[in-house]
Amino acid sequence: MLQPTTEQRIQSDAIDAQSVPLAAAALLETQSAAITAVQAVIAEIDRGAQLMAAAIRSGRSLTYAAAGSSGLMALADACELPGTFGIPAHCVHIHMAGGVPTTGQMPGDTEDDAGAADIALRDVMPGDVVIVLSASGTTPYALALAKSGKANGASVIAIANNPETPLLEMADVPICVATPPEVIAGSTRLAAGTGQKVALNLMSSLMGIKLGHVYQGMMVNVVADNAKLIERAIGIVRHIADVSAPVAKAALAQTQGNPKAAILVAKGCSPLVARTLLQRHDGHLGPCLKALEKNKNT
């Protein structure tokens, strides 16, 4: 049987036998190739983003799940969603084989624990989306997660780095990021991990755009819960509403820190009208601003 790409050895001088500049160049080359591999699956990534946006729009949940290095990629993406796009934290769930590590040790045997997947996804329901990652596409824990998610009526998005693998075959949206063999054979934290990270970044960012949480290239649904982000939110309101910093700050105070609503308040409407407009236009700021402008001109 043909060896999976993620387990193949590169037919060249071993990286540990090369000079530091050559070794670094080889590592960087495979990272670049991993990013390029994502280009071939943009359409599939967009389909995944549509499913994710639909789930959040209807109040359902996103569950990221994986083992090992793939789990770390999933964890990084999932944890960014509430802060960056204001996705309710209770709508984002993360499951790693053996649990999220609290030290530098991540047990390897837990990826074979298929039984743990049923427990992890016992609360998944129709309308939810389960995002499962596995570099090999054959990890028992990941396969069991996909099977359990589908059995519970959820949509399954799968990201793997080997084509025609069981995980991809089970998915509603299969995303094969066909990364090259690893410079350090089998170490999927390298090219495979980079490909997964980029694919997840694209998918969740496209989801944020579809939900209306990005406007003029800015994070208009950012959760401003520290000094840096408070200043960022003030800057966003200032730029889009074209007002001074004090006016932007006052608008944010009137809207409990919601940048979208604050922009509308800074443009002259009440917080109640701002909330009503955002509900009417499904959270998209552009149509709300057009409606305000139209009302001014009538």
N, C-alpha and C positions, 0 to 999 in steps of 0.2 A: 504494500500500500504506500502511496506517495506521502512523504513526510510533510506535515503542515509547514507552511512558510515560516511561522513564528518559531519553529524548532530547527529550521535548517541552518547550516553553517555557511558563512560567506567564503567563497573559494578564493581566498587571497591570503597574504601574510597575516598571521594572528595579530590582533591589535596590541597585545602585550609585548610583541617583538618589534614594534614600530617606535620611531622617535615620538616624543610628546606632540610636536606639531602635526605629524601625520596621523597619530591616534586621535587627536582632537578633531582634525579635519574629517576623519572617517565617521566619528560619532555625529558631527554636525551634518554630514551629508545624508546619513540615514534619517536624522530628524527632519531635514528639509524634504526628503522623499516622503516621509510620513504625512507632512502637511499637504504636499501635492496630491497624495492619495485621496484626501478628503474631497478634492475638486470633483472627482468622478461620481460622488454620491450626494451632490447638492440637492437634487430633486427628492431623494429619499429623506434627507435631513429636513427639508421644507415640509414634507408630509408629516414627519414626526412633530415638528413645531406646530402644525395645524391641530394635531390631536391634543397636544399639551395645552394650547391656548383654549381649545374647546372645553377641555376638562376644567380649567381654572375659571373660565367664563360661567360655567354652570355650577360652580361651587364644589366640584369634585377634587380629587387628590392626585398628586404625582408621587410615585414611589420609585426611587432609585435603588437598585440592588445589584450586588456583585461580590466577588471574592478577591482577595489579594490586591495587587496593584490596580486592577480595574475598579475595585471598590474605592480606592483612594481617589481615582479620577471622578467617580460618581459623587463621592462625598464633597469634593471641592466644588463641583458645579451646583449641587443641591443647596449647599449652605450659603451660596451667594444670592439665591433667588429672592428671599425676603428683603434683604437690604437694598439690592440693586433695583429690583422691579416692584417692590412692595407686595410680593406674593404672600398671602397669609401663611404664617409659619405652620399653622395646623393643617395646611393643604400640601405640605412637602414632607415626605417620609424617606428615611435612609436605612437600608439594611445591608450590612456587611457580614460575610461569613465569619462567625466567631465574635461578632460585635465590633464596634468602632474601637481601634486600639488606643490605649491611654499611655502606652510606653512605646519604645522603639521596636518592640517585638510584635510581629503579626503572624500568628500560627498558620501553618500551611495546610494542615490536615482538615481544617474546617471547610475547605472548598469541596470536599467529598461528601459533606453532610447534607444529602438531599432532603432528609426528613425535616431539617430546620427551616426549609423554604416554606413549607405549608404553614408552619407556626408564624413565620415572618409576615405572610400575606393573608392571614386569616380575616383581617378587617377590610380587605380590598373588595370593592363593589363595582357593578356595572357603571360605566361612565368614568371610572378612574383610568389612569394611564400608568403602566409599569414599564420602567426603562431598565433593561437588563444588559449588563456588559460582561463579555468574556473574550479575552484575546484569542484563545484557541477556538472558541465556539462550541466547546465540548465539556466545559466544567460542570460536574454534576449539580452543584448548588445552583448555578445559573440556569441550567435546563429545568430543574425542579421549580425554580421561581417563575420561569416563563409558563410552564405547564399549570402551576397553581393560579397565576394571574389570569390566564385564559379561562380556567375552570370557574373562576369567580366572576367572569363577565367583563374583565378589564381589557383594554387594548394594550398590546405589548409591542414596545419598540425595542429592538435588539441591535446592539453594536458589537461586532466581532471583527477580527483581523484576518481570518481565513475564510475563503469562499465556500459555499455549498456545505456548510456545517449544520448540525442539528439545531443549534440555537436560532440561526437565521431562518431555517425552514419552519420553525414554530411561530415566528413573529408576524404581527400584522404589518409592521414596517421594519423590514430587515435592512440594516445598514452595514455593508461590508467595507470597512476601511482597510484596503489591501496594502498594508505596509510591507516593506522589504524584510528579508531576514535580518535578525539583530546582529550588530557588530560583536556584542558579547552574546553568544548563541543562547537563545531561550530566555534572555532577560527582557521580558515584555514591558518592564517599566520604562524602557527606552523608546524605540520607534513606535511600537504598538500603543504604549501609554500616551505618547504625544498625539498620535492620530485620534485616539479616543477623546482626549482632552479637547482638541480642536473641534471635533465633531459635536461634542456636548456644548461647547461654547457657542458654536454657530446655532445649534438647535434652540438652546434656551434664549439666546439673544433674539432670534427670529420670533420666538414665542412672545417675548416682551414687546417687540414691535407690533405684532398682530393684536396684542391686547391694548395697544395705545399707550404703552408706558415709555415710549421714546418719541420725542418731538423735536424737530430741528437738531437731531443728533444728540439730544440731552436726556438724562434720566429723570423724566418728569414725575415719576412715581417713587423716587428714592425715599427711603426711610432715614430721615436726618436725626440720628441718635447719638452723634458725637460732635465735637466742635468743628471738625473739618467738614463733615457733611451738612451741618447747619449753614456754614458759609457757602457751601456748594448750592444748597437749596435757595439761599438768598440770591446767589448769582444767577441761578436758572430763572427765578421769577423776575429779577431785574432785566435780564436779557430779553426774554420773550414778551413781557408786558411793557418793556421800555419805561421803567420807573426807577426812582432812586432806591438806594439801599434801605433807608428808613421805611419807605412805603412798602417795599418787598417784605421786610421783617414784620411789619404790622399786619400785612395780609396773611402771612404764614401763621401768625399768632391767632388770627380770627378763624383760621381753618384747621387748627390743631396740627400744623406742620405739613399739611397736604399740598405739595407744590402745584398740582393741576388746579385745585380749587383756589389756591392763593393767586395764581396767575389771573384767573377770571375775576377774583375780587379786586385785584390791583388794576384791572381793566374797567372797573366801575360797577360791578354787580354785587349783590349781597351774598353772604355765604350760603344761604338757602337756595338762591337762584343758581349759584355755582354748582351745588350738589345736584339740583334738578337737571341742569344742562348736561352734566357728566353722565347721569343716569340715562337721560334721553339719547345720548350719543354713544352709549356703551363704553364710556371711559376715554373716548378719543378727543383730545384737546382741540385739534384743528377745526372740526365742525362746530365745536362750542364757540370758538373765537369768531368764526364766520357768522354764527347766529347772533352773537353780541353786536358785531359790526352792522349786520342787517337791521337789527332793532334800532340802532343809533341813527341809521339813515332813513328810517320810515317815520 
